Amino acid sequence: MRIARRGKDMIILDASVYTPLLTKAGGKLVKLAKHCVFAILDLTIYEACNAFWKLCIKHKILNPHDAIELCKLAKNLATRLKIYNFSDS
């Protein structure tokens, strides 16, 4: 979902979008975040890390190191995003 806000587009991401973006684009999202406003719920970070855990432990698609690095990236990138608290809704 895209919403225009103060001259910048706001793109609302849920975990089903945030997780693949992190795995495919990685750090490039940091550069993109300078041009767009991304918005997530605070729970999106936990859901994304849970998805990385599943890809590592259950599906054996990621190795443990990569899963941990993606969780760190999810957390670090979130500092540049507009985060809405689930409890505020």
N, CA, C and O atoms as CSV, one atom per row, in Angstrom:
chain,resi,resn,atom,element,x,y,z
A,1,MET,N,N,0.848,-1.166,0.000
A,1,MET,CA,C,0.000,0.000,0.000
A,1,MET,C,C,0.893,1.228,0.000
A,1,MET,O,O,1.871,1.290,0.745
A,2,ARG,N,N,0.564,2.188,-0.822
A,2,ARG,CA,C,1.361,3.408,-0.945
A,2,ARG,C,C,0.469,4.608,-0.631
A,2,ARG,O,O,-0.636,4.720,-1.161
A,3,ILE,N,N,0.945,5.492,0.219
A,3,ILE,CA,C,0.211,6.692,0.611
A,3,ILE,C,C,1.150,7.881,0.460
A,3,ILE,O,O,2.278,7.842,0.950
A,4,ALA,N,N,0.701,8.935,-0.211
A,4,ALA,CA,C,1.522,10.146,-0.345
A,4,ALA,C,C,1.486,10.914,0.966
A,4,ALA,O,O,0.418,11.109,1.546
A,5,ARG,N,N,2.660,11.354,1.437
A,5,ARG,CA,C,2.719,12.055,2.712
A,5,ARG,C,C,3.885,13.035,2.693
A,5,ARG,O,O,5.039,12.625,2.569
A,6,ARG,N,N,3.591,14.320,2.815
A,6,ARG,CA,C,4.591,15.382,2.895
A,6,ARG,C,C,5.695,15.264,1.853
A,6,ARG,O,O,6.880,15.327,2.180
A,7,GLY,N,N,5.297,15.093,0.597
A,7,GLY,CA,C,6.268,15.065,-0.472
A,7,GLY,C,C,6.968,13.736,-0.684
A,7,GLY,O,O,7.664,13.568,-1.686
A,8,LYS,N,N,6.806,12.793,0.222
A,8,LYS,CA,C,7.414,11.476,0.072
A,8,LYS,C,C,6.309,10.431,0.073
A,8,LYS,O,O,5.276,10.593,0.723
A,9,ASP,N,N,6.546,9.373,-0.660
A,9,ASP,CA,C,5.608,8.259,-0.623
A,9,ASP,C,C,5.792,7.486,0.670
A,9,ASP,O,O,6.918,7.281,1.124
A,10,MET,N,N,4.680,7.056,1.265
A,10,MET,CA,C,4.754,6.167,2.415
A,10,MET,C,C,4.342,4.781,1.937
A,10,MET,O,O,3.262,4.594,1.375
A,11,ILE,N,N,5.214,3.828,2.169
A,11,ILE,CA,C,4.943,2.450,1.782
A,11,ILE,C,C,4.787,1.640,3.056
A,11,ILE,O,O,5.693,1.575,3.887
A,12,ILE,N,N,3.617,1.024,3.196
A,12,ILE,CA,C,3.313,0.242,4.391
A,12,ILE,C,C,3.700,-1.205,4.130
A,12,ILE,O,O,3.238,-1.822,3.170
A,13,LEU,N,N,4.553,-1.736,4.994
A,13,LEU,CA,C,5.052,-3.099,4.839
A,13,LEU,C,C,4.573,-3.975,5.979
A,13,LEU,O,O,4.609,-3.569,7.140
A,14,ASP,N,N,4.123,-5.180,5.647
A,14,ASP,CA,C,3.894,-6.162,6.694
A,14,ASP,C,C,5.002,-7.208,6.565
A,14,ASP,O,O,5.835,-7.122,5.663
A,15,ALA,N,N,5.014,-8.178,7.451
A,15,ALA,CA,C,6.111,-9.151,7.473
A,15,ALA,C,C,6.194,-9.959,6.181
A,15,ALA,O,O,7.283,-10.377,5.785
A,16,SER,N,N,5.061,-10.184,5.518
A,16,SER,CA,C,5.085,-10.974,4.283
A,16,SER,C,C,5.786,-10.233,3.148
A,16,SER,O,O,6.188,-10.850,2.162
A,17,VAL,N,N,5.935,-8.929,3.278
A,17,VAL,CA,C,6.665,-8.128,2.292
A,17,VAL,C,C,8.054,-7.773,2.820
A,17,VAL,O,O,9.034,-7.814,2.076
A,18,TYR,N,N,8.138,-7.426,4.096
A,18,TYR,CA,C,9.394,-6.998,4.719
A,18,TYR,C,C,10.448,-8.113,4.673
A,18,TYR,O,O,11.615,-7.853,4.382
A,19,THR,N,N,10.040,-9.335,4.957
A,19,THR,CA,C,10.974,-10.464,5.001
A,19,THR,C,C,11.625,-10.723,3.643
A,19,THR,O,O,12.853,-10.777,3.567
A,20,PRO,N,N,10.843,-10.888,2.558
A,20,PRO,CA,C,11.504,-11.100,1.262
A,20,PRO,C,C,12.334,-9.893,0.797
A,20,PRO,O,O,13.354,-10.065,0.129
A,21,LEU,N,N,11.905,-8.688,1.146
A,21,LEU,CA,C,12.705,-7.513,0.785
A,21,LEU,C,C,14.078,-7.571,1.444
A,21,LEU,O,O,15.086,-7.239,0.820
A,22,LEU,N,N,14.115,-7.989,2.696
A,22,LEU,CA,C,15.389,-8.089,3.402
A,22,LEU,C,C,16.271,-9.171,2.798
A,22,LEU,O,O,17.477,-8.974,2.649
A,23,THR,N,N,15.685,-10.311,2.449
A,23,THR,CA,C,16.492,-11.405,1.905
A,23,THR,C,C,16.986,-11.100,0.500
A,23,THR,O,O,18.072,-11.538,0.122
A,24,LYS,N,N,16.209,-10.357,-0.280
A,24,LYS,CA,C,16.589,-10.099,-1.670
A,24,LYS,C,C,17.351,-8.779,-1.839
A,24,LYS,O,O,18.327,-8.727,-2.587
A,25,ALA,N,N,16.925,-7.727,-1.163
A,25,ALA,CA,C,17.547,-6.412,-1.348
A,25,ALA,C,C,18.572,-6.089,-0.270
A,25,ALA,O,O,19.540,-5.374,-0.529
A,26,GLY,N,N,18.369,-6.609,0.930
A,26,GLY,CA,C,19.327,-6.394,2.012
A,26,GLY,C,C,19.585,-4.933,2.308
A,26,GLY,O,O,18.657,-4.151,2.515
A,27,GLY,N,N,20.859,-4.575,2.327
A,27,GLY,CA,C,21.265,-3.218,2.679
A,27,GLY,C,C,20.826,-2.151,1.688
A,27,GLY,O,O,20.843,-0.966,2.019
A,28,LYS,N,N,20.435,-2.543,0.479
A,28,LYS,CA,C,19.949,-1.565,-0.499
A,28,LYS,C,C,18.693,-0.862,0.015
A,28,LYS,O,O,18.379,0.252,-0.407
A,29,LEU,N,N,17.987,-1.516,0.919
A,29,LEU,CA,C,16.783,-0.900,1.491
A,29,LEU,C,C,17.113,0.344,2.302
A,29,LEU,O,O,16.300,1.265,2.395
A,30,VAL,N,N,18.295,0.371,2.884
A,30,VAL,CA,C,18.707,1.542,3.661
A,30,VAL,C,C,18.756,2.768,2.749
A,30,VAL,O,O,18.294,3.844,3.130
A,31,LYS,N,N,19.314,2.609,1.543
A,31,LYS,CA,C,19.369,3.717,0.582
A,31,LYS,C,C,17.970,4.112,0.126
A,31,LYS,O,O,17.660,5.297,0.005
A,32,LEU,N,N,17.135,3.118,-0.124
A,32,LEU,CA,C,15.774,3.386,-0.561
A,32,LEU,C,C,14.968,4.094,0.526
A,32,LEU,O,O,14.093,4.906,0.226
A,33,ALA,N,N,15.261,3.787,1.776
A,33,ALA,CA,C,14.543,4.408,2.892
A,33,ALA,C,C,14.800,5.916,2.967
A,33,ALA,O,O,14.048,6.638,3.621
A,34,LYS,N,N,15.847,6.390,2.306
A,34,LYS,CA,C,16.120,7.829,2.279
A,34,LYS,C,C,15.156,8.566,1.350
A,34,LYS,O,O,14.948,9.771,1.491
A,35,HIS,N,N,14.572,7.838,0.402
A,35,HIS,CA,C,13.698,8.452,-0.590
A,35,HIS,C,C,12.216,8.187,-0.349
A,35,HIS,O,O,11.359,8.903,-0.865
A,36,CYS,N,N,11.924,7.175,0.423
A,36,CYS,CA,C,10.538,6.809,0.723
A,36,CYS,C,C,10.394,6.660,2.233
A,36,CYS,O,O,11.366,6.410,2.945
A,37,VAL,N,N,9.191,6.816,2.692
A,37,VAL,CA,C,8.895,6.553,4.100
A,37,VAL,C,C,8.264,5.175,4.164
A,37,VAL,O,O,7.179,4.953,3.628
A,38,PHE,N,N,8.950,4.251,4.823
A,38,PHE,CA,C,8.400,2.924,5.037
A,38,PHE,C,C,7.761,2.888,6.413
A,38,PHE,O,O,8.294,3.455,7.368
A,39,ALA,N,N,6.634,2.230,6.512
A,39,ALA,CA,C,5.940,2.099,7.793
A,39,ALA,C,C,5.708,0.621,8.079
A,39,ALA,O,O,5.322,-0.144,7.196
A,40,ILE,N,N,5.951,0.229,9.344
A,40,ILE,CA,C,5.710,-1.141,9.775
A,40,ILE,C,C,5.080,-1.116,11.163
A,40,ILE,O,O,5.142,-0.107,11.865
A,41,LEU,N,N,4.486,-2.212,11.543
A,41,LEU,CA,C,4.074,-2.409,12.933
A,41,LEU,C,C,5.283,-2.890,13.714
A,41,LEU,O,O,6.194,-3.484,13.137
A,42,ASP,N,N,5.305,-2.648,15.002
A,42,ASP,CA,C,6.416,-3.123,15.821
A,42,ASP,C,C,6.530,-4.651,15.771
A,42,ASP,O,O,7.628,-5.190,15.903
A,43,LEU,N,N,5.426,-5.341,15.584
A,43,LEU,CA,C,5.440,-6.799,15.527
A,43,LEU,C,C,6.070,-7.334,14.242
A,43,LEU,O,O,6.441,-8.507,14.180
A,44,THR,N,N,6.195,-6.498,13.226
A,44,THR,CA,C,6.760,-6.932,11.946
A,44,THR,C,C,8.189,-7.431,12.114
A,44,THR,O,O,8.585,-8.391,11.453
A,45,ILE,N,N,8.959,-6.808,12.972
A,45,ILE,CA,C,10.345,-7.218,13.195
A,45,ILE,C,C,10.385,-8.628,13.769
A,45,ILE,O,O,11.173,-9.460,13.318
A,46,TYR,N,N,9.536,-8.905,14.766
A,46,TYR,CA,C,9.482,-10.236,15.373
A,46,TYR,C,C,9.013,-11.278,14.366
A,46,TYR,O,O,9.547,-12.386,14.319
A,47,GLU,N,N,8.016,-10.924,13.561
A,47,GLU,CA,C,7.500,-11.856,12.564
A,47,GLU,C,C,8.559,-12.154,11.497
A,47,GLU,O,O,8.683,-13.295,11.051
A,48,ALA,N,N,9.312,-11.146,11.093
A,48,ALA,CA,C,10.370,-11.354,10.102
A,48,ALA,C,C,11.452,-12.274,10.658
A,48,ALA,O,O,11.904,-13.189,9.970
A,49,CYS,N,N,11.865,-12.037,11.891
A,49,CYS,CA,C,12.892,-12.891,12.506
A,49,CYS,C,C,12.386,-14.322,12.686
A,49,CYS,O,O,13.155,-15.274,12.559
A,50,ASN,N,N,11.111,-14.472,12.977
A,50,ASN,CA,C,10.530,-15.806,13.067
A,50,ASN,C,C,10.588,-16.498,11.699
A,50,ASN,O,O,10.860,-17.696,11.622
A,51,ALA,N,N,10.334,-15.754,10.633
A,51,ALA,CA,C,10.415,-16.316,9.284
A,51,ALA,C,C,11.851,-16.744,8.960
A,51,ALA,O,O,12.056,-17.789,8.341
A,52,PHE,N,N,12.847,-15.947,9.372
A,52,PHE,CA,C,14.241,-16.320,9.136
A,52,PHE,C,C,14.598,-17.583,9.914
A,52,PHE,O,O,15.318,-18.443,9.406
A,53,TRP,N,N,14.099,-17.696,11.142
A,53,TRP,CA,C,14.330,-18.892,11.951
A,53,TRP,C,C,13.754,-20.119,11.244
A,53,TRP,O,O,14.404,-21.162,11.175
A,54,LYS,N,N,12.539,-19.992,10.721
A,54,LYS,CA,C,11.923,-21.106,10.003
A,54,LYS,C,C,12.717,-21.481,8.759
A,54,LYS,O,O,12.912,-22.663,8.474
A,55,LEU,N,N,13.176,-20.473,8.018
A,55,LEU,CA,C,13.975,-20.748,6.825
A,55,LEU,C,C,15.284,-21.442,7.172
A,55,LEU,O,O,15.817,-22.204,6.366
A,56,CYS,N,N,15.797,-21.186,8.354
A,56,CYS,CA,C,17.050,-21.790,8.801
A,56,CYS,C,C,16.821,-23.186,9.393
A,56,CYS,O,O,17.391,-24.166,8.913
A,57,ILE,N,N,16.005,-23.271,10.412
A,57,ILE,CA,C,15.855,-24.515,11.180
A,57,ILE,C,C,14.935,-25.520,10.498
A,57,ILE,O,O,15.272,-26.697,10.371
A,58,LYS,N,N,13.794,-25.055,10.069
A,58,LYS,CA,C,12.792,-25.976,9.530
A,58,LYS,C,C,13.041,-26.342,8.066
A,58,LYS,O,O,12.974,-27.511,7.687
A,59,HIS,N,N,13.330,-25.325,7.251
A,59,HIS,CA,C,13.451,-25.557,5.809
A,59,HIS,C,C,14.888,-25.704,5.323
A,59,HIS,O,O,15.111,-26.105,4.180
A,60,LYS,N,N,15.867,-25.386,6.173
A,60,LYS,CA,C,17.293,-25.505,5.837
A,60,LYS,C,C,17.679,-24.697,4.591
A,60,LYS,O,O,18.560,-25.099,3.831
A,61,ILE,N,N,17.005,-23.548,4.391
A,61,ILE,CA,C,17.296,-22.688,3.243
A,61,ILE,C,C,18.389,-21.681,3.605
A,61,ILE,O,O,19.242,-21.363,2.777
A,62,LEU,N,N,18.363,-21.190,4.824
A,62,LEU,CA,C,19.386,-20.260,5.320
A,62,LEU,C,C,20.296,-20.979,6.298
A,62,LEU,O,O,19.861,-21.896,6.996
A,63,ASN,N,N,21.559,-20.568,6.353
A,63,ASN,CA,C,22.420,-21.090,7.411
A,63,ASN,C,C,22.232,-20.199,8.643
A,63,ASN,O,O,21.752,-19.073,8.517
A,64,PRO,N,N,22.601,-20.686,9.824
A,64,PRO,CA,C,22.373,-19.900,11.050
A,64,PRO,C,C,23.009,-18.511,11.025
A,64,PRO,O,O,22.411,-17.554,11.516
A,65,HIS,N,N,24.201,-18.388,10.467
A,65,HIS,CA,C,24.864,-17.085,10.414
A,65,HIS,C,C,24.032,-16.087,9.598
A,65,HIS,O,O,23.814,-14.956,10.030
A,66,ASP,N,N,23.574,-16.511,8.422
A,66,ASP,CA,C,22.777,-15.619,7.578
A,66,ASP,C,C,21.458,-15.250,8.240
A,66,ASP,O,O,21.009,-14.108,8.132
A,67,ALA,N,N,20.835,-16.199,8.920
A,67,ALA,CA,C,19.571,-15.916,9.615
A,67,ALA,C,C,19.773,-14.850,10.692
A,67,ALA,O,O,18.955,-13.942,10.838
A,68,ILE,N,N,20.856,-14.966,11.433
A,68,ILE,CA,C,21.158,-13.981,12.479
A,68,ILE,C,C,21.454,-12.619,11.864
A,68,ILE,O,O,20.988,-11.594,12.364
A,69,GLU,N,N,22.225,-12.606,10.782
A,69,GLU,CA,C,22.540,-11.339,10.108
A,69,GLU,C,C,21.286,-10.677,9.557
A,69,GLU,O,O,21.157,-9.454,9.624
A,70,LEU,N,N,20.360,-11.459,9.015
A,70,LEU,CA,C,19.110,-10.890,8.514
A,70,LEU,C,C,18.264,-10.329,9.659
A,70,LEU,O,O,17.609,-9.301,9.492
A,71,CYS,N,N,18.270,-10.988,10.811
A,71,CYS,CA,C,17.543,-10.449,11.971
A,71,CYS,C,C,18.149,-9.131,12.426
A,71,CYS,O,O,17.427,-8.198,12.776
A,72,LYS,N,N,19.470,-9.054,12.422
A,72,LYS,CA,C,20.138,-7.796,12.782
A,72,LYS,C,C,19.780,-6.692,11.788
A,72,LYS,O,O,19.524,-5.551,12.175
A,73,LEU,N,N,19.766,-7.049,10.498
A,73,LEU,CA,C,19.411,-6.074,9.468
A,73,LEU,C,C,17.973,-5.608,9.644
A,73,LEU,O,O,17.684,-4.420,9.503
A,74,ALA,N,N,17.068,-6.540,9.953
A,74,ALA,CA,C,15.661,-6.183,10.169
A,74,ALA,C,C,15.530,-5.181,11.305
A,74,ALA,O,O,14.776,-4.213,11.208
A,75,LYS,N,N,16.265,-5.418,12.374
A,75,LYS,CA,C,16.223,-4.522,13.537
A,75,LYS,C,C,16.861,-3.174,13.212
A,75,LYS,O,O,16.297,-2.128,13.534
A,76,ASN,N,N,18.031,-3.191,12.578
A,76,ASN,CA,C,18.736,-1.944,12.260
A,76,ASN,C,C,17.975,-1.099,11.248
A,76,ASN,O,O,17.898,0.121,11.391
A,77,LEU,N,N,17.422,-1.729,10.243
A,77,LEU,CA,C,16.655,-0.995,9.250
A,77,LEU,C,C,15.411,-0.374,9.872
A,77,LEU,O,O,14.986,0.713,9.479
A,78,ALA,N,N,14.837,-1.066,10.837
A,78,ALA,CA,C,13.625,-0.561,11.488
A,78,ALA,C,C,13.851,0.786,12.160
A,78,ALA,O,O,12.903,1.549,12.344
A,79,THR,N,N,15.091,1.089,12.528
A,79,THR,CA,C,15.366,2.393,13.145
A,79,THR,C,C,15.165,3.531,12.149
A,79,THR,O,O,15.026,4.686,12.553
A,80,ARG,N,N,15.148,3.218,10.846
A,80,ARG,CA,C,14.964,4.235,9.803
A,80,ARG,C,C,13.529,4.271,9.281
A,80,ARG,O,O,13.209,5.050,8.383
A,81,LEU,N,N,12.673,3.430,9.844
A,81,LEU,CA,C,11.292,3.326,9.381
A,81,LEU,C,C,10.341,3.955,10.382
A,81,LEU,O,O,10.689,4.154,11.546
A,82,LYS,N,N,9.160,4.262,9.928
A,82,LYS,CA,C,8.102,4.727,10.824
A,82,LYS,C,C,7.477,3.474,11.422
A,82,LYS,O,O,6.920,2.646,10.702
A,83,ILE,N,N,7.573,3.340,12.744
A,83,ILE,CA,C,7.069,2.144,13.413
A,83,ILE,C,C,5.813,2.511,14.200
A,83,ILE,O,O,5.817,3.413,15.038
A,84,TYR,N,N,4.756,1.792,13.907
A,84,TYR,CA,C,3.503,1.956,14.649
A,84,TYR,C,C,3.415,0.822,15.653
A,84,TYR,O,O,3.672,-0.337,15.326
A,85,ASN,N,N,3.051,1.166,16.875
A,85,ASN,CA,C,2.912,0.155,17.922
A,85,ASN,C,C,1.553,-0.503,17.825
A,85,ASN,O,O,0.528,0.165,17.685
A,86,PHE,N,N,1.560,-1.812,17.902
A,86,PHE,CA,C,0.318,-2.570,17.830
A,86,PHE,C,C,-0.633,-2.153,18.936
A,86,PHE,O,O,-1.845,-2.092,18.727
A,87,SER,N,N,-0.089,-1.864,20.114
A,87,SER,CA,C,-0.929,-1.497,21.265
A,87,SER,C,C,-1.597,-0.135,21.085
A,87,SER,O,O,-2.566,0.166,21.783
A,88,ASP,N,N,-1.098,0.697,20.160
A,88,ASP,CA,C,-1.676,2.015,19.928
A,88,ASP,C,C,-2.927,1.972,19.058
A,88,ASP,O,O,-3.679,2.944,19.000
A,89,SER,N,N,-3.150,0.855,18.385
A,89,SER,CA,C,-4.283,0.811,17.466
A,89,SER,C,C,-5.588,0.469,18.155
A,89,SER,O,O,-6.630,0.396,17.504
